[in-house]
Amino acid sequence: MTRGARPALRSTGAVLAAVVVLAVAWEAYKALGPADGAAIGTTRLLPRTDDRAMPHLWTVLTTLGSPEVAGVAGSRTVGAAVVSGALTSLRLALLGLLLGALVGGVLALLMQRLRLLEAGLLPWVVLSQTVPIIALAPLVAGWGGVVRVGSWAWSPEASVVVISAFLSFSPVAVGMLRGLHAPGAVENELFASCAASWRQELVHLRLPASVPFVVPSLRLAAAGAVVGAIVAEISTGSRGGIGRLVIEYAQQATSSPARVYAAVLGAAVLGLVAAGVVALLDRLSGVLLRRGRPA
């Protein structure tokens, strides 16, 4: 086993162990918890454990193979609907992550170049993440509804991408800015003594130094992009994604409560896939950096 494979195996094992622990805790609480839950006045302390509020995990998994529309020939299964919705949301979240990373990277470069801009802009970049997305999403959809460039018109999917990018640009901007400032006085003086231009200093010193800071920031940005995509789909009414599927199945919770949890399970797997994409990027960046070092 190679040295680089061990951390990956440990991370995979930790994720699987966490899934097993959550599954055991779910079934244990369902078996031992009160059917009507527990509440003090109007404040609920413990959730209900009846099958309508908290179905068994095997019921949720079985639901994935059931037809989405009963009695209709050729109807796709719930599992196929969840996979299709998750792939749609993943595509939009990755587009939002790409846009957010691009915007965050440009802002980081500008703030590193102009200290006055950093002092004035950085607090607003951080505060932008406190804006409630569930309130912002309808506004973005409304603003975008009047945008038209040639034959292209703003669509609900464009709103989802923009909102996803809004939640992902800040971690990248802050992390990359920290990485661009990472080189010490010795490295800066060395490049100054060689009369290196700002572009040469950026390409050969600051950008390589920022990689260890950018990759963890991308992990946060990927999580934000997925959350932004799901919330935006719910708020804007964009169809086809896992967020809209959660709403549609929630309306059927009385007759089939397990479907809601099947959609939530798809959203959780979507987050794991997004984290895996960033982890793969981390591994690739590590390989490229090692190849770029002199022997």
Secondary structure in CASP SS format (residue, H / E / C, confidence):
PFRMAT SS
TARGET T0000
AUTHOR 0000-0000-0000
METHOD secondary structure of the structure
MODEL  1
M C 1.00
T C 1.00
R C 1.00
G C 1.00
A H 1.00
R H 1.00
P H 1.00
A H 1.00
L H 1.00
R H 1.00
S H 1.00
T H 1.00
G H 1.00
A H 1.00
V H 1.00
L H 1.00
A H 1.00
A H 1.00
V H 1.00
V H 1.00
V H 1.00
L H 1.00
A H 1.00
V H 1.00
A H 1.00
W H 1.00
E H 1.00
A H 1.00
Y H 1.00
K H 1.00
A H 1.00
L H 1.00
G C 1.00
P C 1.00
A C 1.00
D C 1.00
G C 1.00
A E 1.00
A E 1.00
I E 1.00
G C 1.00
T C 1.00
T E 1.00
R E 1.00
L E 1.00
L E 1.00
P C 1.00
R C 1.00
T C 1.00
D C 1.00
D C 1.00
R C 1.00
A C 1.00
M C 1.00
P C 1.00
H C 1.00
L H 1.00
W H 1.00
T H 1.00
V H 1.00
L H 1.00
T H 1.00
T H 1.00
L C 1.00
G C 1.00
S C 1.00
P E 1.00
E C 1.00
V C 1.00
A C 1.00
G C 1.00
V C 1.00
A C 1.00
G C 1.00
S C 1.00
R C 1.00
T E 1.00
V H 1.00
G H 1.00
A H 1.00
A H 1.00
V H 1.00
V H 1.00
S H 1.00
G H 1.00
A H 1.00
L H 1.00
T H 1.00
S H 1.00
L H 1.00
R H 1.00
L H 1.00
A H 1.00
L H 1.00
L H 1.00
G H 1.00
L H 1.00
L H 1.00
L H 1.00
G H 1.00
A H 1.00
L H 1.00
V H 1.00
G H 1.00
G H 1.00
V H 1.00
L H 1.00
A H 1.00
L H 1.00
L H 1.00
M H 1.00
Q H 1.00
R H 1.00
L C 1.00
R H 1.00
L H 1.00
L H 1.00
E H 1.00
A H 1.00
G H 1.00
L H 1.00
L H 1.00
P H 1.00
W H 1.00
V H 1.00
V H 1.00
L H 1.00
S H 1.00
Q H 1.00
T H 1.00
V C 1.00
P C 1.00
I H 1.00
I H 1.00
A H 1.00
L H 1.00
A H 1.00
P H 1.00
L H 1.00
V H 1.00
A H 1.00
G H 1.00
W H 1.00
G H 1.00
G C 1.00
V C 1.00
V C 1.00
R E 1.00
V E 1.00
G C 1.00
S C 1.00
W E 1.00
A E 1.00
W C 1.00
S C 1.00
P H 1.00
E H 1.00
A H 1.00
S H 1.00
V H 1.00
V H 1.00
V H 1.00
I H 1.00
S H 1.00
A H 1.00
F H 1.00
L H 1.00
S H 1.00
F H 1.00
S H 1.00
P H 1.00
V H 1.00
A H 1.00
V H 1.00
G H 1.00
M H 1.00
L H 1.00
R H 1.00
G H 1.00
L H 1.00
H C 1.00
A C 1.00
P C 1.00
G C 1.00
A H 1.00
V H 1.00
E H 1.00
N H 1.00
E H 1.00
L H 1.00
F H 1.00
A H 1.00
S H 1.00
C C 1.00
A C 1.00
A C 1.00
S C 1.00
W H 1.00
R H 1.00
Q H 1.00
E H 1.00
L H 1.00
V H 1.00
H H 1.00
L H 1.00
R H 1.00
L H 1.00
P H 1.00
A H 1.00
S H 1.00
V H 1.00
P H 1.00
F H 1.00
V H 1.00
V H 1.00
P H 1.00
S H 1.00
L H 1.00
R H 1.00
L H 1.00
A H 1.00
A H 1.00
A H 1.00
G H 1.00
A H 1.00
V H 1.00
V H 1.00
G H 1.00
A H 1.00
I H 1.00
V H 1.00
A H 1.00
E H 1.00
I H 1.00
S H 1.00
T H 1.00
G C 1.00
S C 1.00
R C 1.00
G C 1.00
G C 1.00
I H 1.00
G H 1.00
R H 1.00
L H 1.00
V H 1.00
I H 1.00
E H 1.00
Y H 1.00
A H 1.00
Q C 1.00
Q C 1.00
A C 1.00
T C 1.00
S C 1.00
S C 1.00
P H 1.00
A H 1.00
R H 1.00
V H 1.00
Y H 1.00
A H 1.00
A H 1.00
V H 1.00
L H 1.00
G H 1.00
A H 1.00
A H 1.00
V H 1.00
L H 1.00
G H 1.00
L H 1.00
V H 1.00
A H 1.00
A H 1.00
G H 1.00
V H 1.00
V H 1.00
A H 1.00
L H 1.00
L H 1.00
D H 1.00
R H 1.00
L H 1.00
S H 1.00
G H 1.00
V H 1.00
L H 1.00
L H 1.00
R H 1.00
R H 1.00
G H 1.00
R C 1.00
P C 1.00
A C 1.00
END
